[in-house]
């Protein structure tokens, strides 16, 4: 195996171990020693790829937000087909094992963003892109621009509610659709 391949494999191992650690214990509780041990590597290997814990965390969050964008695209497609915001927002969660880790990391990113400007910048860029994707879908469905912006804001907040509910042990779909049972 060439050095480039070994380096890429080591980086992937570190990111996977960090993702699990940060999902379980958050940025503050995720230890570089534990991440290195979980990956079967030395702490020196961590520093060879990521100069600081924050660099490792932002790499994990950057990947997470790429996945989040894919999830938002499913929500936007549902809005574009005329689904109501609550029904569309439920499409953000996939109903599989990845939801719990995704929700844990996303909630931790929100918390960490209050203290770390680098994380805040990543989160702000994702939220702006999410809003634009959702608004464009609403316009494609025939909404006027001001209606589309409002619909995007509401749908985004419903997505956040779904993620929060998933993080705290709820089931997908129970937040955005809860009003129907009332």
C-alpha positions in Angstrom: 0.0 0.0 0.0 1.3 3.4 -1.0 1.9 6.1 1.6 -1.0 8.2 0.3 -3.3 5.3 0.7 -2.1 4.6 4.3 -2.4 8.3 5.1 -6.0 8.4 3.8 -6.9 5.2 5.7 -5.4 6.5 8.9 -7.3 9.8 8.5 -10.5 7.9 7.8 -10.0 5.8 11.0 -9.4 8.9 13.0 -12.5 10.6 11.6 -14.7 7.6 12.3 -13.4 7.2 15.9 -13.8 11.0 16.5 -17.3 10.9 15.1 -18.3 8.2 17.5 -16.6 9.9 20.4 -18.0 13.3 19.8 -21.5 11.8 19.2 -21.2 10.0 22.6 -19.5 12.7 24.7 -19.6 15.9 22.7 -16.7 18.2 21.8 -15.9 19.0 25.4 -16.0 15.3 26.5 -14.2 13.8 23.5 -10.6 13.0 24.4 -7.9 12.8 21.8 -6.3 9.9 23.8 -9.6 8.0 23.7 -10.1 8.8 20.0 -6.6 7.5 19.1 -7.1 4.4 21.2 -10.5 3.7 19.6 -8.9 4.0 16.1 -6.0 1.7 17.2 -3.5 4.5 16.7 -1.2 6.7 18.7 -1.9 10.2 19.8 0.9 11.2 17.6 -1.0 9.9 14.6 -3.9 12.2 15.6 -1.5 15.2 15.6 0.1 14.2 12.3 -3.3 14.6 10.7 -5.0 17.2 12.8 -2.9 19.9 14.7 -5.6 20.4 17.3 -8.7 18.8 18.7 -10.7 21.7 17.1 -9.3 20.8 13.7 -10.4 17.2 14.1 -13.8 18.3 15.4 -14.4 20.7 12.5 -13.4 18.0 10.0 -16.1 15.7 11.6 -18.7 18.5 11.6 -17.8 19.4 8.0 -18.6 15.8 6.9 -21.8 15.9 9.1 -23.0 19.0 7.4 -22.4 17.5 4.0 -24.6 14.6 5.1 -27.2 17.1 6.5 -27.3 18.9 3.1 -28.2 15.5 1.5 -31.0 15.1 4.0 -32.2 18.6 3.4 -32.3 17.8 -0.4 -34.8 15.1 0.4 -36.9 17.6 2.4 -36.7 20.1 -0.4 -37.8 17.5 -3.0 -40.8 16.8 -0.8 -41.7 20.5 -0.6 -41.2 20.7 -4.4 -43.8 18.0 -4.8 -46.2 20.0 -2.7 -45.9 18.2 0.7 -46.8 20.3 3.7 -43.8 21.5 5.8 -44.5 19.1 8.6 -44.6 16.1 6.3 -41.5 17.3 4.4 -39.5 17.9 7.6 -40.1 14.3 8.7 -38.1 13.2 5.6 -34.9 14.7 7.2 -34.6 11.7 9.5 -34.1 8.4 7.7 -35.5 6.1 10.3 -32.3 4.1 10.6 -29.4 3.7 12.9 -27.6 6.8 11.5 -30.2 9.2 12.9 -29.2 9.0 16.5 -25.5 9.7 15.8 -26.4 12.4 13.3 -28.7 14.1 15.8 -26.2 13.9 18.6 -23.4 15.5 16.5 -25.7 18.2 15.1 -26.9 19.2 18.5 -23.3 19.2 19.8 -22.3 21.4 16.9 -25.0 23.9 17.8 -23.7 24.0 21.4 -20.0 24.2 20.4 -20.8 26.9 17.8 -21.5 29.2 20.7 -17.9 29.0 21.9 -15.9 28.2 18.7 -16.1 30.7 15.8 -14.8 28.1 13.3 -17.8 25.8 14.1 -20.2 28.7 14.0 -19.0 29.6 10.5 -19.6 26.1 9.3 -23.0 26.0 10.9 -24.0 29.4 9.6 -23.0 28.4 6.0 -25.0 25.2 6.3 -28.1 27.0 7.6 -27.9 29.6 4.8 -27.7 26.8 2.2 -30.5 24.9 3.9 -32.7 28.0 3.8 -31.9 28.6 0.1 -32.6 25.0 -0.9 -35.9 25.0 0.9 -37.0 28.4 -0.5 -36.1 27.3 -4.0 -38.2 24.2 -3.7 -41.1 26.3 -2.5 -40.7 28.6 -5.4 -40.6 25.6 -7.8 -43.9 24.6 -6.3 -45.4 28.0 -7.1 -44.9 30.0 -3.9 -44.2 33.7 -4.2 -40.7 34.7 -3.0 -41.9 36.1 0.4 -44.0 33.0 1.0 -41.1 30.7 0.0 -38.8 32.4 2.5 -41.4 32.0 5.3 -42.0 28.4 4.3 -38.3 27.7 4.3 -37.9 29.2 7.7 -40.8 27.2 9.1 -39.6 23.9 7.5 -36.1 24.5 8.8 -37.4 25.0 12.3 -39.4 21.8 12.0 -36.2 20.0 10.9 -34.5 21.3 14.0 -37.3 20.1 16.1 -37.1 16.6 14.6 -33.4 16.5 15.3 -33.8 17.7 18.8 -36.5 15.2 19.5 -34.4 12.4 18.0 -31.5 13.4 20.2 -33.6 13.2 23.3 -35.0 9.8 22.6 -38.0 10.5 20.5 -39.1 8.9 17.4 -38.9 10.4 13.9 -42.0 12.1 12.8 -43.6 12.7 16.2 -42.7 16.3 16.5 -43.7 17.8 13.1 -46.8 15.7 13.0 -47.8 16.0 16.7 -50.3 18.8 16.0 -52.6 16.4 14.1 -53.5 14.4 17.2 -54.6 17.5 19.1 
